[in-house]
């Protein structure tokens, strides 16, 4: 999310946090480009999770090679948001995914694989439980992938309403700083292709963040995301164990006129024998 980056009048005062939700009958569009790079030394297949600032939930099956594997992913997400009331917003998103993998073997040989595909179609809503006053503001949101071109060891198959995410966010402003805390819970239900049943693990996360308004047009944020990732399974055989990891987060936003907002986000995840980093650039426009 981006805070304190738009202007509302000639004095260029920062916008209030609760105005991130669309106004009643207001239409907004988000366009996000998210590039992730996964470097890993391993000898097994594994699910990786691509996450963007548009709440995309993309579990992707990949092979982590015997010596070294580098996988690059470009996830493009377009989202439409509409304000039903001042406190209730609904949204729908569509994503495409392009992947490039390079696998190096101990013998010195290597191979590569490129592919691009439709990724997902999602729907969801956000609701303001409490406006910020002398107490913190509270937001709740829910999203699901109505259609997900699910990744399997033996290919892809469209699955329906198998991926769900629930977010609870709270924030409090101490001008020019916003203290923000987000808790989320993800459920990825089993999905099947031919004789292969894939069961991605559940995820529980907690993310404290600090937003700082440099001026009425530019804001920065820093934070971390602690998350508990459940076991991933294929045909009841575990691909991974339950793990606890930490993302390191940094981002910036820039208000471009009265209707446009540009966001930059960086996420870094250290993992055993490797790392996963994601850079996202987003654009928001109010009609």
CORKAUR-V425935 format. One record per pair of residues at least 4 apart in sequence whose ideal C-beta (glycine too) atoms are under 7 Angstrom apart, sorted by the first residue. I is the first residue (numbers start at 1). J is the second residue. Records with the same first field share a line. If there is no record, write none. Layout:
I: J / J
This chain:
1: 20
2: 219 / 253 / 261 / 263
3: 17 / 178 / 211 / 219
4: 14 / 15 / 178 / 211 / 213 / 219
5: 217 / 218 / 219 / 253 / 254 / 255 / 261
6: 15 / 255 / 261
7: 12 / 13 / 216 / 217 / 255 / 258
8: 13 / 15
9: 13
12: 216
13: 216
14: 213 / 216
15: 19
17: 132 / 137 / 171 / 173 / 178
18: 128 / 131 / 132 / 137
21: 83 / 89 / 126 / 128
22: 26 / 28 / 81 / 82 / 83 / 89
23: 83 / 86
24: 83 / 85 / 86
25: 83
26: 83 / 286
27: 82 / 287
28: 81 / 284 / 285 / 286
29: 80 / 285
30: 54 / 79 / 81 / 282 / 284
31: 78 / 282 / 283
32: 52 / 53 / 54 / 77 / 280 / 282
33: 76 / 280 / 281
34: 52 / 75 / 278 / 280
35: 74 / 278 / 279
36: 50 / 73 / 276 / 277 / 278
37: 70 / 72 / 277
38: 48 / 71 / 274 / 276
39: 70 / 274 / 275
40: 64 / 69 / 271 / 273 / 274
41: 67 / 68 / 273 / 274
42: 64 / 273
43: 66
44: 64
45: 61 / 63 / 64 / 153 / 239
46: 62 / 64 / 239 / 240
47: 59 / 60 / 61 / 200 / 232 / 239
48: 60 / 62
49: 58 / 59
50: 56 / 58 / 60 / 73 / 75
51: 56
52: 56 / 75 / 77 / 280
53: 263 / 265 / 280 / 282
54: 77 / 79 / 93
55: 124 / 143 / 165
56: 75 / 77 / 93 / 95 / 120 / 122
57: 145 / 163 / 165 / 186
58: 75 / 97 / 119 / 120
59: 151 / 188 / 200
60: 73 / 151
61: 151 / 152 / 153
62: 71 / 101
63: 69 / 103
64: 69
65: 69 / 103 / 104 / 105
66: 105 / 106
67: 104 / 105 / 106
68: 104
69: 101 / 103
70: 102
71: 99 / 101
72: 100
73: 97 / 99
74: 98
75: 95 / 97 / 119
76: 95 / 96
77: 93 / 95
78: 93 / 94
79: 91 / 92 / 93
80: 91 / 92
81: 89 / 91
82: 89 / 90
83: 89
84: 88 / 89 / 90
87: 127 / 128
88: 125 / 127
89: 125 / 126
90: 125
91: 124
92: 122 / 123
93: 122
94: 121
95: 119 / 120
96: 116 / 118 / 119
97: 117 / 119
98: 116
99: 115
100: 114
101: 112 / 113
102: 110 / 112
103: 110 / 111
104: 110
105: 109 / 110
117: 149 / 156
118: 149
119: 149
120: 145 / 147 / 148 / 149
121: 145 / 146 / 147
122: 143 / 144 / 145 / 146
123: 144 / 146
124: 141 / 142 / 143 / 144
125: 141 / 142
126: 139 / 141
127: 140
128: 139
129: 138 / 139 / 140
130: 135 / 137 / 138
131: 137
132: 136 / 137 / 171 / 172 / 173
136: 170 / 171 / 172
137: 170 / 171
138: 170
139: 169
140: 167 / 168
141: 167
142: 166
143: 165
144: 161 / 163 / 164
145: 162 / 163
146: 160 / 161
147: 158 / 160
148: 159 / 162 / 163
149: 156 / 158
150: 156 / 157 / 159 / 191
151: 156
152: 156 / 157 / 193 / 196 / 198
153: 196 / 234
154: 193 / 194 / 196
155: 193
157: 193
159: 191
162: 188 / 189 / 191
163: 188
164: 187
165: 184 / 186
166: 184 / 185
167: 182 / 184
168: 183
169: 180 / 182
170: 181
171: 178 / 179 / 180
172: 179
173: 178
174: 179
176: 212 / 213
177: 210 / 211 / 212
178: 211
179: 210
180: 209 / 211
181: 208
182: 207
183: 206
184: 205
185: 204
186: 202 / 203
187: 202
188: 200 / 202
190: 197 / 198 / 199
191: 198
192: 196 / 197
196: 234 / 235
197: 235
198: 234
199: 233
200: 232
201: 229 / 230 / 231 / 232
202: 230
203: 227 / 228 / 229 / 230
204: 227 / 228
205: 225 / 226 / 227
206: 226
207: 223 / 224 / 225
208: 223 / 224
209: 221 / 222 / 223 / 249
210: 221 / 222 / 223
211: 219 / 221
212: 219 / 220
213: 219
214: 218 / 219 / 220
217: 254 / 255
218: 252 / 254
219: 252 / 253
220: 252
221: 251
222: 249 / 250
223: 249
224: 246 / 247 / 248 / 249
225: 246 / 247 / 249
226: 246
227: 245
228: 244
229: 242 / 243 / 245
230: 242
231: 238 / 240 / 241 / 242
232: 239 / 240
233: 237 / 238 / 239
234: 239
245: 269 / 271
247: 267 / 268 / 269
248: 268
249: 267
250: 266
251: 263 / 264 / 265 / 266
252: 264
253: 261 / 262 / 263
254: 262
255: 261
256: 260 / 261 / 262
259: 285 / 286
260: 283 / 284 / 285
261: 284
262: 283
263: 282
264: 281
265: 280
266: 279
267: 277 / 278
268: 275 / 277
269: 275 / 276
270: 275
271: 275 / 276
